[in-house]
Amino acid sequence: MTLLGLAAPVCVIRQPAAAADIGPPKGDLIQSLLPTVVNITTSKVEPLNSPPTDPAQAAAPQTPPKAAPANPNAPTTVKDYVGSGFVIDPSGVIVTNYHVVEDSFKTVVTLSDGTRHLGRTLSASRLADIALVKIDVDHPLQAAHWGDSDMVQVGDQVFAAGNPFGIGLSVSAGIVSGLNRDIQNSPYDDLIQTDATINHGNSGGPLFNMKGQVVGVNSAIISPTTGSAGLGFAIPARSAEFVIKRLMTYGWVRPAWIGLKLQDVTPEIAQSLGMEQARGSIVSWVSPDGPSGKAGLRVGDVIMTFDGRTPSDERALLRDIAESDVGKTITLGVERNGRPQELHVVTGEWPRNQWEALDAPVKTRQPMIHIPPDLGLTLAPLPADERARLGLSTYKEGVLIAALPPNSDPARRGLKTGDVVLRVQDKPVFTKADVLSAIAAERAAKRRYVLFLIWPKVRKVPGPKWFALEAGPDGF
């Protein structure tokens, strides 16, 4: 089986829909929620002809991968990936997954009405796989409402919304298949499992309950193939809300810290300690100068309760600690040498430099690619013999594309050396100066794309073809 993040290259894959024995959610409910869901397209610079990125590495592993030394002379290309998100504030604040925006130099958000906006990442948490994206809008957006994920039960009906495989806003229905799933994304995993069909491109989209409330953020699948096998996973709303509130307040998660290391008490550990059953979390390390050390916690202590509650496992205890307010006194119920006792620990703030070394805050590792005035095209007059060979003898216009870099936007969109530019927008072009002037006019008009009419050197069908090429700095 393979763990897969859900950001996807732009593509279309057709698969049969999963069968389900439940009735679909009502259409009027879905229609009322669609304006809260967005499609997200990110552009990333990658080595030319590089193998596809292992999505499992994009889905918040426990430790940051070591980056290979960059080779400034290595050829690169730009690839577009698709994901999803949803609006949480009418001003244009959107939630998505960290792995959707990681390493991207451009983020474009498409609303349900088809309008497109340039997005910027406000802040993010790699461990939580949550990112906040902001778009500038001239009117309030409809925001989604959070539900209580602690009330979700196995068998509850849910539906997922997002942009699977980049085909556009889609909805799929299913049930909650499991709770508190640990798929080794992070030390804090507490995922909702669902059989609602989730595929690549669904990353960051909402998982709704039948009240239209967001109970999860779709984040990963487990599958023997690259498609859905009915094992989809979502970050619970409670966890997402905690991370989002901290990001919006402090710019980072700012977790509480008490300076210890824990592991689950296994049946073997329980037997070695003389315990009747395996329960609690055993302390394997304590920082002498940390809050736990100062409160008297020792290596070998078994923590049974947190503020009177019994955490289900080590991950639940870690979440309880991290989500506590900094400076709060917490009470740990401990068994030491078979005897119960209580310790009172004043939480500290996790040292930010240490946390950020783990959490890898978003940084734009690749600068926005500069698109030159000629869009990367090397232009030249069209020789008479070449004009005749191409069948353009009856045309007066035409400028030859003499060369273009393999990682340029025109090359990615299918243009090739030897093609001929006949028009830019609605104007015939006769010289390189005509092309440059037409591009400059579109940039000045703040248009994202410039329309080129191209006579291909190699044609599968007769006649010219239109191409929309990226305008450059003034577009997005």
C-alpha positions as a Markdown table, in Angstrom:
| # | Residue | x | y | z |
|---|---|---|---|---|
| 1 | Met | 0.0 | 0.0 | 0.0 |
| 2 | Thr | 1.1 | 3.5 | -0.6 |
| 3 | Leu | 0.4 | 6.7 | 1.4 |
| 4 | Leu | -0.4 | 9.5 | -1.0 |
| 5 | Gly | -0.7 | 13.2 | -0.6 |
| 6 | Leu | -3.5 | 14.6 | -2.7 |
| 7 | Ala | -2.0 | 17.5 | -4.6 |
| 8 | Ala | -1.9 | 16.4 | -8.2 |
| 9 | Pro | -0.4 | 17.3 | -11.5 |
| 10 | Val | -3.0 | 18.6 | -13.9 |
| 11 | Cys | -4.4 | 15.5 | -15.6 |
| 12 | Val | -7.7 | 13.6 | -16.0 |
| 13 | Ile | -8.1 | 9.9 | -15.0 |
| 14 | Arg | -11.4 | 8.2 | -15.3 |
| 15 | Gln | -12.4 | 5.6 | -12.7 |
| 16 | Pro | -15.8 | 4.0 | -11.8 |
| 17 | Ala | -17.4 | 5.7 | -8.8 |
| 18 | Ala | -17.4 | 3.7 | -5.6 |
| 19 | Ala | -20.7 | 2.1 | -4.7 |
| 20 | Ala | -22.4 | 3.1 | -1.5 |
| 21 | Asp | -25.5 | 1.9 | 0.3 |
| 22 | Ile | -26.4 | 5.4 | 1.7 |
| 23 | Gly | -28.5 | 8.0 | 0.1 |
| 24 | Pro | -26.7 | 11.1 | -1.2 |
| 25 | Pro | -26.9 | 14.4 | 0.7 |
| 26 | Lys | -29.7 | 16.7 | -0.4 |
| 27 | Gly | -28.9 | 18.8 | -3.5 |
| 28 | Asp | -30.1 | 22.0 | -1.9 |
| 29 | Leu | -27.6 | 21.6 | 1.0 |
| 30 | Ile | -24.7 | 20.9 | -1.4 |
| 31 | Gln | -25.6 | 23.9 | -3.6 |
| 32 | Ser | -25.6 | 26.2 | -0.6 |
| 33 | Leu | -22.1 | 25.0 | 0.4 |
| 34 | Leu | -20.4 | 25.1 | -3.0 |
| 35 | Pro | -19.5 | 28.8 | -2.8 |
| 36 | Thr | -17.3 | 28.0 | 0.2 |
| 37 | Val | -15.1 | 25.6 | -1.8 |
| 38 | Val | -12.2 | 26.7 | -4.0 |
| 39 | Asn | -9.9 | 25.1 | -6.5 |
| 40 | Ile | -6.2 | 25.9 | -6.1 |
| 41 | Thr | -3.5 | 25.7 | -8.8 |
| 42 | Thr | 0.1 | 26.0 | -7.8 |
| 43 | Ser | 3.2 | 26.3 | -10.0 |
| 44 | Lys | 6.5 | 24.8 | -8.9 |
| 45 | Val | 10.0 | 24.7 | -10.4 |
| 46 | Glu | 11.3 | 21.2 | -10.7 |
| 47 | Pro | 14.3 | 19.6 | -12.4 |
| 48 | Leu | 13.7 | 18.9 | -16.1 |
| 49 | Asn | 12.7 | 15.3 | -16.7 |
| 50 | Ser | 12.6 | 14.6 | -13.0 |
| 51 | Pro | 10.6 | 11.6 | -11.9 |
| 52 | Pro | 7.2 | 12.4 | -10.3 |
| 53 | Thr | 7.5 | 13.6 | -6.7 |
| 54 | Asp | 6.5 | 10.9 | -4.2 |
| 55 | Pro | 3.3 | 12.3 | -2.8 |
| 56 | Ala | 4.0 | 10.6 | 0.5 |
| 57 | Gln | 6.9 | 13.0 | 1.0 |
| 58 | Ala | 4.5 | 15.9 | 0.5 |
| 59 | Ala | 2.1 | 14.8 | 3.1 |
| 60 | Ala | 3.8 | 16.0 | 6.3 |
| 61 | Pro | 6.4 | 13.4 | 7.2 |
| 62 | Gln | 7.7 | 13.5 | 10.8 |
| 63 | Thr | 11.1 | 15.1 | 10.0 |
| 64 | Pro | 12.0 | 17.5 | 7.2 |
| 65 | Pro | 13.7 | 15.8 | 4.2 |
| 66 | Lys | 17.2 | 16.9 | 3.6 |
| 67 | Ala | 17.3 | 19.1 | 0.5 |
| 68 | Ala | 19.8 | 18.1 | -2.1 |
| 69 | Pro | 22.4 | 20.7 | -3.0 |
| 70 | Ala | 20.9 | 23.0 | -5.7 |
| 71 | Asn | 22.7 | 23.0 | -9.1 |
| 72 | Pro | 22.1 | 26.5 | -10.5 |
| 73 | Asn | 23.0 | 25.2 | -14.0 |
| 74 | Ala | 20.7 | 22.3 | -14.0 |
| 75 | Pro | 17.8 | 22.6 | -16.5 |
| 76 | Thr | 14.4 | 23.1 | -14.8 |
| 77 | Thr | 10.8 | 23.2 | -15.8 |
| 78 | Val | 7.6 | 24.6 | -14.3 |
| 79 | Lys | 4.9 | 22.1 | -13.4 |
| 80 | Asp | 1.3 | 23.0 | -12.3 |
| 81 | Tyr | -0.4 | 21.1 | -9.5 |
| 82 | Val | -4.0 | 21.2 | -8.5 |
| 83 | Gly | -5.6 | 21.1 | -5.0 |
| 84 | Ser | -8.6 | 22.3 | -3.1 |
| 85 | Gly | -9.5 | 24.6 | -0.2 |
| 86 | Phe | -12.3 | 26.3 | 1.5 |
| 87 | Val | -13.1 | 29.8 | 2.7 |
| 88 | Ile | -13.0 | 30.4 | 6.5 |
| 89 | Asp | -13.2 | 34.2 | 6.5 |
| 90 | Pro | -15.2 | 36.5 | 4.2 |
| 91 | Ser | -12.2 | 38.7 | 3.7 |
| 92 | Gly | -10.6 | 35.9 | 1.6 |
| 93 | Val | -8.8 | 33.6 | 4.0 |
| 94 | Ile | -8.7 | 30.1 | 2.7 |
| 95 | Val | -7.6 | 26.8 | 4.3 |
| 96 | Thr | -5.7 | 24.2 | 2.4 |
| 97 | Asn | -3.0 | 21.6 | 3.0 |
| 98 | Tyr | 0.6 | 22.6 | 3.4 |
| 99 | His | 1.8 | 20.1 | 0.8 |
| 100 | Val | -0.4 | 21.9 | -1.8 |
| 101 | Val | 1.5 | 25.2 | -1.5 |
| 102 | Glu | 4.9 | 23.8 | -0.4 |
| 103 | Asp | 7.7 | 25.1 | -2.7 |
| 104 | Ser | 5.3 | 26.9 | -5.0 |
| 105 | Phe | 6.1 | 30.3 | -6.5 |
| 106 | Lys | 2.6 | 31.0 | -7.6 |
| 107 | Thr | -0.8 | 30.2 | -6.3 |
| 108 | Val | -4.0 | 30.8 | -8.2 |
| 109 | Val | -7.4 | 30.4 | -6.4 |
| 110 | Thr | -10.5 | 29.8 | -8.5 |
| 111 | Leu | -13.8 | 30.5 | -6.8 |
| 112 | Ser | -17.0 | 28.5 | -7.5 |
| 113 | Asp | -18.2 | 31.3 | -9.8 |
| 114 | Gly | -15.1 | 30.8 | -12.0 |
| 115 | Thr | -13.3 | 34.0 | -11.0 |
| 116 | Arg | -9.5 | 33.6 | -10.5 |
| 117 | His | -7.4 | 35.4 | -7.9 |
| 118 | Leu | -3.7 | 35.4 | -7.1 |
| 119 | Gly | -3.2 | 33.9 | -3.6 |
| 120 | Arg | -0.4 | 34.3 | -1.1 |
| 121 | Thr | 0.5 | 32.0 | 1.7 |
| 122 | Leu | 0.0 | 33.7 | 5.1 |
| 123 | Ser | 1.4 | 31.0 | 7.3 |
| 124 | Ala | 1.5 | 27.2 | 7.5 |
| 125 | Ser | 2.4 | 24.2 | 9.6 |
| 126 | Arg | 4.1 | 21.3 | 7.9 |
| 127 | Leu | 3.5 | 18.8 | 10.8 |
| 128 | Ala | -0.2 | 19.6 | 10.8 |
| 129 | Asp | -0.3 | 19.8 | 7.0 |
| 130 | Ile | -2.3 | 23.0 | 7.2 |
| 131 | Ala | -1.8 | 26.3 | 5.3 |
| 132 | Leu | -3.6 | 29.6 | 5.2 |
| 133 | Val | -3.9 | 31.3 | 1.8 |
| 134 | Lys | -5.2 | 34.9 | 1.3 |
| 135 | Ile | -6.8 | 36.3 | -1.8 |
| 136 | Asp | -7.8 | 40.0 | -2.3 |
| 137 | Val | -11.5 | 40.3 | -3.1 |
| 138 | Asp | -13.8 | 43.3 | -3.6 |
| 139 | His | -16.8 | 41.7 | -1.8 |
| 140 | Pro | -17.3 | 39.4 | 1.2 |
| 141 | Leu | -17.0 | 35.7 | 0.4 |
| 142 | Gln | -19.2 | 33.0 | 1.9 |
| 143 | Ala | -17.3 | 31.2 | 4.6 |
| 144 | Ala | -17.7 | 27.6 | 5.7 |
| 145 | His | -18.7 | 26.8 | 9.3 |
| 146 | Trp | -16.8 | 24.4 | 11.5 |
| 147 | Gly | -18.5 | 21.4 | 13.1 |
| 148 | Asp | -17.6 | 19.4 | 16.2 |
| 149 | Ser | -15.4 | 16.6 | 15.0 |
| 150 | Asp | -15.4 | 15.1 | 18.5 |
| 151 | Met | -19.0 | 14.2 | 18.0 |
| 152 | Val | -18.3 | 12.3 | 14.7 |
| 153 | Gln | -19.0 | 8.6 | 14.9 |
| 154 | Val | -18.1 | 5.7 | 12.7 |
| 155 | Gly | -21.0 | 5.2 | 10.3 |
| 156 | Asp | -21.9 | 8.9 | 10.1 |
| 157 | Gln | -22.7 | 10.1 | 6.6 |
| 158 | Val | -20.3 | 12.7 | 5.2 |
| 159 | Phe | -19.5 | 14.2 | 1.8 |
| 160 | Ala | -16.2 | 15.6 | 0.4 |
| 161 | Ala | -15.9 | 18.5 | -1.9 |
| 162 | Gly | -12.8 | 19.5 | -4.0 |
| 163 | Asn | -11.0 | 19.4 | -7.3 |
| 164 | Pro | -10.1 | 15.7 | -8.0 |
| 165 | Phe | -7.5 | 15.3 | -10.8 |
| 166 | Gly | -8.1 | 19.0 | -11.7 |
| 167 | Ile | -11.5 | 18.3 | -13.4 |
| 168 | Gly | -13.3 | 20.9 | -11.4 |
| 169 | Leu | -15.4 | 21.3 | -8.3 |
| 170 | Ser | -16.8 | 17.9 | -7.5 |
| 171 | Val | -18.7 | 16.3 | -4.6 |
| 172 | Ser | -18.6 | 12.6 | -3.4 |
| 173 | Ala | -20.6 | 11.0 | -0.5 |
| 174 | Gly | -19.8 | 8.2 | 1.9 |
| 175 | Ile | -19.5 | 7.4 | 5.6 |
| 176 | Val | -17.0 | 7.7 | 8.3 |
| 177 | Ser | -15.1 | 4.5 | 8.2 |
| 178 | Gly | -12.8 | 5.0 | 11.2 |
| 179 | Leu | -11.5 | 7.4 | 13.8 |
| 180 | Asn | -8.1 | 8.3 | 15.4 |
| 181 | Arg | -6.2 | 6.8 | 12.5 |
| 182 | Asp | -2.4 | 6.9 | 12.6 |
| 183 | Ile | -0.9 | 6.9 | 9.1 |
| 184 | Gln | 2.6 | 8.1 | 10.3 |
| 185 | Asn | 2.2 | 11.6 | 8.9 |
| 186 | Ser | 3.2 | 13.2 | 12.2 |
| 187 | Pro | 3.5 | 12.3 | 15.9 |
| 188 | Tyr | 0.1 | 13.8 | 16.4 |
| 189 | Asp | -2.0 | 11.8 | 13.9 |
| 190 | Asp | -5.7 | 11.6 | 14.7 |
| 191 | Leu | -7.3 | 11.3 | 11.3 |
| 192 | Ile | -10.9 | 10.6 | 10.2 |
| 193 | Gln | -11.1 | 7.8 | 7.7 |
| 194 | Thr | -13.8 | 7.9 | 5.1 |
| 195 | Asp | -14.9 | 5.9 | 2.1 |
| 196 | Ala | -16.2 | 9.1 | 0.4 |
| 197 | Thr | -14.3 | 9.1 | -2.9 |
| 198 | Ile | -11.2 | 11.2 | -2.5 |
| 199 | Asn | -8.5 | 11.5 | -5.1 |
| 200 | His | -5.5 | 13.6 | -6.0 |
| 201 | Gly | -6.5 | 17.2 | -6.2 |
| 202 | Asn | -8.9 | 16.8 | -3.2 |
| 203 | Ser | -6.1 | 18.0 | -0.9 |
| 204 | Gly | -7.2 | 20.7 | 1.4 |
| 205 | Gly | -10.9 | 20.4 | 0.6 |
| 206 | Pro | -13.6 | 20.1 | 3.2 |
| 207 | Leu | -15.3 | 17.0 | 4.6 |
| 208 | Phe | -18.8 | 18.0 | 5.5 |
| 209 | Asn | -21.3 | 16.4 | 7.8 |
| 210 | Met | -25.0 | 16.3 | 6.9 |
| 211 | Lys | -25.6 | 19.7 | 8.6 |
| 212 | Gly | -23.2 | 21.3 | 6.2 |
| 213 | Gln | -20.5 | 21.8 | 8.8 |
| 214 | Val | -16.8 | 21.1 | 8.1 |
| 215 | Val | -15.7 | 18.2 | 10.3 |
| 216 | Gly | -12.4 | 17.5 | 8.5 |
| 217 | Val | -9.8 | 18.7 | 6.0 |
| 218 | Asn | -9.2 | 16.1 | 3.3 |
| 219 | Ser | -5.5 | 15.3 | 3.2 |
| 220 | Ala | -4.3 | 11.8 | 2.2 |
| 221 | Ile | -5.3 | 8.4 | 0.8 |
| 222 | Ile | -3.9 | 4.9 | 1.1 |
| 223 | Ser | -4.0 | 3.0 | -2.1 |
| 224 | Pro | -2.2 | 0.3 | -4.1 |
| 225 | Thr | -2.6 | 2.6 | -7.1 |
| 226 | Thr | -2.6 | 6.4 | -7.6 |
| 227 | Gly | -6.4 | 6.4 | -7.4 |
| 228 | Ser | -8.9 | 6.1 | -4.6 |
| 229 | Ala | -9.3 | 2.7 | -3.0 |
| 230 | Gly | -11.9 | 3.9 | -0.5 |
| 231 | Leu | -9.3 | 4.8 | 2.2 |
| 232 | Gly | -9.4 | 8.5 | 2.5 |
| 233 | Phe | -8.2 | 10.5 | 5.5 |
| 234 | Ala | -9.1 | 14.0 | 6.8 |
| 235 | Ile | -7.6 | 16.1 | 9.6 |
| 236 | Pro | -10.3 | 16.5 | 12.2 |
| 237 | Ala | -11.9 | 20.0 | 12.5 |
| 238 | Arg | -10.9 | 20.3 | 16.1 |
| 239 | Ser | -7.2 | 19.8 | 15.3 |
| 240 | Ala | -7.4 | 22.1 | 12.2 |
| 241 | Glu | -9.2 | 24.8 | 14.1 |
| 242 | Phe | -6.5 | 24.8 | 16.8 |
| 243 | Val | -3.7 | 25.1 | 14.3 |
| 244 | Ile | -5.5 | 27.8 | 12.3 |
| 245 | Lys | -6.2 | 29.9 | 15.3 |
| 246 | Arg | -2.6 | 29.7 | 16.5 |
| 247 | Leu | -1.3 | 30.5 | 13.0 |
| 248 | Met | -3.7 | 33.5 | 12.7 |
| 249 | Thr | -2.8 | 34.8 | 16.2 |
| 250 | Tyr | 1.0 | 34.1 | 16.4 |
| 251 | Gly | 2.1 | 33.3 | 12.8 |
| 252 | Trp | 3.2 | 29.8 | 14.0 |
| 253 | Val | 1.6 | 27.0 | 16.0 |
| 254 | Arg | 3.2 | 28.1 | 19.4 |
| 255 | Pro | 2.6 | 24.7 | 21.1 |
| 256 | Ala | 2.9 | 24.2 | 24.8 |
| 257 | Trp | 6.0 | 22.3 | 25.9 |
| 258 | Ile | 6.9 | 20.5 | 29.1 |
| 259 | Gly | 10.2 | 18.9 | 28.0 |
| 260 | Leu | 9.8 | 15.1 | 27.9 |
| 261 | Lys | 9.6 | 12.2 | 25.4 |
| 262 | Leu | 6.9 | 9.6 | 25.5 |
| 263 | Gln | 6.0 | 6.2 | 24.1 |
| 264 | Asp | 3.0 | 4.0 | 24.4 |
| 265 | Val | 3.0 | 1.2 | 27.0 |
| 266 | Thr | 3.0 | -2.0 | 24.9 |
| 267 | Pro | 1.9 | -5.4 | 26.4 |
| 268 | Glu | 5.5 | -6.3 | 26.7 |
| 269 | Ile | 6.4 | -3.0 | 28.6 |
| 270 | Ala | 3.3 | -3.5 | 30.8 |
| 271 | Gln | 4.4 | -7.0 | 31.7 |
| 272 | Ser | 8.0 | -5.8 | 32.5 |
| 273 | Leu | 6.5 | -3.2 | 34.8 |
| 274 | Gly | 4.1 | -5.6 | 36.5 |
| 275 | Met | 1.0 | -3.9 | 35.1 |
| 276 | Glu | -2.1 | -5.9 | 34.7 |
| 277 | Gln | -2.9 | -4.3 | 31.3 |
| 278 | Ala | -1.1 | -2.1 | 28.8 |
| 279 | Arg | -2.2 | 1.5 | 29.3 |
| 280 | Gly | -0.7 | 4.9 | 29.6 |
| 281 | Ser | 2.4 | 6.5 | 28.2 |
| 282 | Ile | 5.9 | 5.8 | 29.6 |
| 283 | Val | 8.4 | 8.6 | 29.9 |
| 284 | Ser | 11.7 | 7.8 | 28.1 |
| 285 | Trp | 13.4 | 11.2 | 28.6 |
| 286 | Val | 13.0 | 14.3 | 30.7 |
| 287 | Ser | 14.7 | 17.7 | 30.2 |
| 288 | Pro | 16.2 | 18.5 | 33.7 |
| 289 | Asp | 15.6 | 22.2 | 33.2 |
| 290 | Gly | 12.3 | 21.8 | 31.5 |
| 291 | Pro | 8.8 | 22.1 | 33.1 |
| 292 | Ser | 8.5 | 18.3 | 33.6 |
| 293 | Gly | 11.9 | 18.1 | 35.3 |
| 294 | Lys | 11.2 | 21.0 | 37.6 |
| 295 | Ala | 7.8 | 19.4 | 38.5 |
| 296 | Gly | 9.6 | 16.1 | 39.5 |
| 297 | Leu | 8.7 | 13.9 | 36.6 |
| 298 | Arg | 11.1 | 11.0 | 36.1 |
| 299 | Val | 12.2 | 8.7 | 33.3 |
| 300 | Gly | 10.2 | 5.5 | 33.7 |
| 301 | Asp | 7.1 | 7.2 | 35.1 |
| 302 | Val | 3.9 | 6.1 | 33.3 |
| 303 | Ile | 1.4 | 9.0 | 32.7 |
| 304 | Met | -2.2 | 7.7 | 33.0 |
| 305 | Thr | -4.2 | 10.9 | 33.1 |
| 306 | Phe | -4.1 | 14.5 | 31.8 |
| 307 | Asp | -6.2 | 17.0 | 33.9 |
| 308 | Gly | -8.4 | 14.2 | 35.0 |
| 309 | Arg | -8.9 | 12.7 | 31.5 |
| 310 | Thr | -7.5 | 9.5 | 30.2 |
| 311 | Pro | -5.8 | 10.0 | 26.8 |
| 312 | Ser | -6.4 | 7.1 | 24.4 |
| 313 | Asp | -2.8 | 6.8 | 23.5 |
| 314 | Glu | 0.6 | 8.6 | 23.4 |
| 315 | Arg | -0.5 | 10.7 | 20.4 |
| 316 | Ala | -3.6 | 11.9 | 22.3 |
| 317 | Leu | -1.4 | 12.9 | 25.3 |
| 318 | Leu | 1.0 | 14.8 | 23.0 |
| 319 | Arg | -1.9 | 16.6 | 21.5 |
| 320 | Asp | -3.3 | 17.5 | 24.9 |
| 321 | Ile | 0.0 | 18.9 | 25.9 |
| 322 | Ala | 0.7 | 20.8 | 22.7 |
| 323 | Glu | -2.8 | 22.4 | 22.7 |
| 324 | Ser | -2.6 | 23.6 | 26.2 |
| 325 | Asp | -2.2 | 27.3 | 26.9 |
| 326 | Val | 1.4 | 28.4 | 27.5 |
| 327 | Gly | 1.8 | 29.1 | 31.3 |
| 328 | Lys | -1.1 | 26.8 | 32.3 |
| 329 | Thr | -0.7 | 24.4 | 35.2 |
| 330 | Ile | -1.6 | 20.9 | 34.1 |
| 331 | Thr | -2.1 | 17.9 | 36.3 |
| 332 | Leu | -0.6 | 14.6 | 35.3 |
| 333 | Gly | -1.7 | 11.4 | 36.9 |
| 334 | Val | 1.4 | 9.2 | 37.1 |
| 335 | Glu | 2.2 | 5.7 | 38.2 |
| 336 | Arg | 5.7 | 5.4 | 39.7 |
| 337 | Asn | 6.9 | 1.9 | 40.8 |
| 338 | Gly | 3.2 | 0.9 | 40.8 |
| 339 | Arg | 2.1 | 3.7 | 43.0 |
| 340 | Pro | -0.2 | 6.5 | 41.7 |
| 341 | Gln | 0.5 | 10.1 | 42.3 |
| 342 | Glu | -0.2 | 13.5 | 40.8 |
| 343 | Leu | 2.3 | 16.0 | 39.5 |
| 344 | His | 1.5 | 19.7 | 38.6 |
| 345 | Val | 3.4 | 21.0 | 35.6 |
| 346 | Val | 3.4 | 24.6 | 34.4 |
| 347 | Thr | 3.6 | 24.5 | 30.6 |
| 348 | Gly | 6.3 | 26.5 | 28.8 |
| 349 | Glu | 6.4 | 27.7 | 25.2 |
| 350 | Trp | 8.1 | 25.2 | 22.8 |
| 351 | Pro | 11.4 | 26.9 | 21.8 |
| 352 | Arg | 10.4 | 28.5 | 18.5 |
| 353 | Asn | 13.7 | 27.8 | 16.7 |
| 354 | Gln | 13.5 | 24.1 | 17.6 |
| 355 | Trp | 9.8 | 23.9 | 16.6 |
| 356 | Glu | 10.4 | 25.6 | 13.3 |
| 357 | Ala | 13.3 | 23.2 | 12.6 |
| 358 | Leu | 10.6 | 20.4 | 12.8 |
| 359 | Asp | 7.7 | 22.3 | 11.3 |
| 360 | Ala | 9.4 | 23.8 | 8.3 |
| 361 | Pro | 7.5 | 27.0 | 7.9 |
| 362 | Val | 6.6 | 28.0 | 4.4 |
| 363 | Lys | 9.3 | 29.7 | 2.5 |
| 364 | Thr | 9.3 | 30.3 | -1.2 |
| 365 | Arg | 12.3 | 28.3 | -2.2 |
| 366 | Gln | 12.0 | 29.2 | -5.9 |
| 367 | Pro | 11.7 | 32.9 | -6.8 |
| 368 | Met | 9.0 | 33.9 | -9.3 |
| 369 | Ile | 10.4 | 33.1 | -12.7 |
| 370 | His | 11.2 | 36.3 | -14.6 |
| 371 | Ile | 9.4 | 36.3 | -18.0 |
| 372 | Pro | 11.3 | 38.5 | -20.4 |
| 373 | Pro | 9.6 | 41.0 | -22.7 |
| 374 | Asp | 9.7 | 38.5 | -25.5 |
| 375 | Leu | 8.3 | 35.7 | -23.3 |
| 376 | Gly | 11.5 | 33.7 | -23.8 |
| 377 | Leu | 11.0 | 33.5 | -27.6 |
| 378 | Thr | 13.9 | 34.2 | -29.9 |
| 379 | Leu | 12.3 | 35.8 | -32.9 |
| 380 | Ala | 13.6 | 36.4 | -36.4 |
| 381 | Pro | 12.4 | 37.4 | -39.8 |
| 382 | Leu | 10.8 | 34.5 | -41.8 |
| 383 | Pro | 13.0 | 33.6 | -44.8 |
| 384 | Ala | 11.2 | 33.4 | -48.1 |
| 385 | Asp | 12.2 | 29.8 | -48.7 |
| 386 | Glu | 10.9 | 28.8 | -45.3 |
| 387 | Arg | 7.7 | 30.7 | -45.9 |
| 388 | Ala | 7.2 | 28.7 | -49.1 |
| 389 | Arg | 8.1 | 25.4 | -47.5 |
| 390 | Leu | 5.5 | 26.0 | -44.7 |
| 391 | Gly | 2.8 | 26.9 | -47.2 |
| 392 | Leu | 2.7 | 30.6 | -46.2 |
| 393 | Ser | 3.3 | 32.1 | -49.6 |
| 394 | Thr | -0.1 | 33.8 | -49.6 |
| 395 | Tyr | 0.6 | 35.3 | -46.1 |
| 396 | Lys | 2.3 | 38.7 | -45.8 |
| 397 | Glu | 2.6 | 38.5 | -42.0 |
| 398 | Gly | 4.7 | 36.0 | -40.0 |
| 399 | Val | 7.6 | 36.1 | -37.5 |
| 400 | Leu | 9.8 | 33.0 | -37.1 |
| 401 | Ile | 10.4 | 31.4 | -33.6 |
| 402 | Ala | 14.1 | 30.8 | -34.0 |
| 403 | Ala | 14.7 | 29.3 | -30.5 |
| 404 | Leu | 13.0 | 28.9 | -27.1 |
| 405 | Pro | 14.2 | 27.5 | -23.8 |
| 406 | Pro | 12.8 | 24.0 | -22.9 |
| 407 | Asn | 11.6 | 25.3 | -19.5 |
| 408 | Ser | 9.8 | 28.4 | -20.8 |
| 409 | Asp | 6.1 | 28.9 | -20.7 |
| 410 | Pro | 5.7 | 28.8 | -24.5 |
| 411 | Ala | 7.6 | 25.4 | -24.6 |
| 412 | Arg | 5.4 | 24.0 | -21.9 |
| 413 | Arg | 2.3 | 25.0 | -23.8 |
| 414 | Gly | 3.5 | 23.2 | -27.0 |
| 415 | Leu | 5.3 | 25.8 | -29.1 |
| 416 | Lys | 8.5 | 24.7 | -30.9 |
| 417 | Thr | 11.4 | 26.1 | -32.7 |
| 418 | Gly | 10.4 | 26.7 | -36.3 |
| 419 | Asp | 6.8 | 27.7 | -35.5 |
| 420 | Val | 5.6 | 31.0 | -37.0 |
| 421 | Val | 3.8 | 33.8 | -35.1 |
| 422 | Leu | 1.0 | 35.1 | -37.4 |
| 423 | Arg | -0.9 | 37.3 | -34.9 |
| 424 | Val | -0.7 | 38.6 | -31.3 |
| 425 | Gln | -4.2 | 39.2 | -30.0 |
| 426 | Asp | -6.1 | 40.6 | -33.0 |
| 427 | Lys | -3.2 | 42.2 | -34.8 |
| 428 | Pro | -1.1 | 40.6 | -37.6 |
| 429 | Val | 2.7 | 40.8 | -36.9 |
| 430 | Phe | 5.4 | 41.3 | -39.5 |
| 431 | Thr | 8.5 | 42.0 | -37.3 |
| 432 | Lys | 9.9 | 41.2 | -33.9 |
| 433 | Ala | 9.1 | 44.8 | -32.9 |
| 434 | Asp | 5.4 | 44.1 | -33.7 |
| 435 | Val | 5.4 | 41.1 | -31.4 |
| 436 | Leu | 7.1 | 43.0 | -28.5 |
| 437 | Ser | 4.8 | 45.9 | -28.9 |
| 438 | Ala | 1.7 | 43.7 | -28.7 |
| 439 | Ile | 3.0 | 41.9 | -25.6 |
| 440 | Ala | 3.8 | 45.2 | -23.9 |
| 441 | Ala | 0.3 | 46.4 | -24.6 |
| 442 | Glu | -1.3 | 43.3 | -22.9 |
| 443 | Arg | 1.0 | 43.6 | -19.9 |
| 444 | Ala | 0.0 | 47.3 | -19.5 |
| 445 | Ala | -3.6 | 46.2 | -19.6 |
| 446 | Lys | -2.8 | 43.8 | -16.6 |
| 447 | Arg | -3.9 | 40.8 | -18.6 |
| 448 | Arg | -2.6 | 37.4 | -17.4 |
| 449 | Tyr | -2.2 | 35.9 | -20.9 |
| 450 | Val | -1.3 | 37.0 | -24.4 |
| 451 | Leu | -3.0 | 35.3 | -27.3 |
| 452 | Phe | -0.8 | 34.1 | -30.1 |
| 453 | Leu | -1.9 | 32.7 | -33.5 |
| 454 | Ile | 0.8 | 30.2 | -34.5 |
| 455 | Trp | 1.5 | 28.4 | -37.7 |
| 456 | Pro | 3.1 | 25.1 | -36.5 |
| 457 | Lys | 6.2 | 23.8 | -38.2 |
| 458 | Val | 4.8 | 20.3 | -37.7 |
| 459 | Arg | 1.0 | 20.1 | -38.1 |
| 460 | Lys | -1.3 | 17.2 | -37.3 |
| 461 | Val | -4.2 | 19.1 | -38.8 |
| 462 | Pro | -4.2 | 21.9 | -41.4 |
| 463 | Gly | -4.1 | 25.5 | -40.5 |
| 464 | Pro | -2.9 | 27.7 | -37.6 |
| 465 | Lys | -3.7 | 27.3 | -33.9 |
| 466 | Trp | -4.3 | 29.8 | -31.0 |
| 467 | Phe | -2.1 | 29.6 | -27.9 |
| 468 | Ala | -2.5 | 31.7 | -24.7 |
| 469 | Leu | 0.9 | 32.4 | -23.3 |
| 470 | Glu | 1.7 | 33.8 | -19.8 |
| 471 | Ala | 2.1 | 37.6 | -20.0 |
| 472 | Gly | 4.7 | 37.9 | -17.2 |
| 473 | Pro | 5.3 | 40.2 | -14.2 |
| 474 | Asp | 2.1 | 42.1 | -14.4 |
| 475 | Gly | -0.1 | 39.0 | -14.8 |
| 476 | Phe | -0.4 | 36.1 | -12.4 |
